[in-house]
Amino acid sequence: MRGFSAGKQRLIVGLGNPGRNYERHRHNLGFMVVDHLAGASGWSINREKNLVCEVEVEGEKVCLLKPQTYMNRSGSAAWPALDRLNSDPARMIVIHDDLDLTPGKVRIKIGGGDGGHRGVRSIADSLRFRDFIRIRLGIGRPPAGVTPEEFVLMPFDTDEEQIKKELISTGCNAIGMIISGGIEHAQQCLHSTKITAVSATATI
């Protein structure tokens, strides 16, 4: 791990690709979650900057990051943000799409393999550290004849819109549960049908 002081402010990173051509793609689910969380706080995204805004989630001040470096260079945005905030990378939350999970399923893990996700890999490589918190948003495997690379760069079909909305909502709630009750609590709650909406307010 690179030399970080154990700062208290938490960084939340949504992964995706910048630009209107990508914004509806499955690969941009992390962006969608951060957009939703920022919007719930009354903030809109500044497309010119990686650092979206500072908000308060479940009583804790956090910084939202939406890298504008493209997916495979996400680490080049996450590393400077952590350094600037003096933030502990072990408390960082990274939200991303996941081909290995059933569509609509959300899981939380710490570290482990990147599963071929280039954004997760870039962050781990840049930090020389992979034990950060990950919120995995299931999009399932591609249909026959479609490669994973093609699939993640496709928009959700019309009949998948409800699944997309649920993934975004549950992703936001997972962040709130991690902050309010810790990792184990959040993991247990994700298996429950009773998930309370996250509380988020702007602080700057």
Beta strands, then each sheet from edge to edge (+ up, - down):
strand 1: 10-14
strand 2: 51-57
strand 3: 60-65
strand 4: 93-98
strand 5: 106-110
strand 6: 133-138
strand 7: 200-202
sheet 1: 5+ 6- 4- 1- 3- 2+ 7-
end
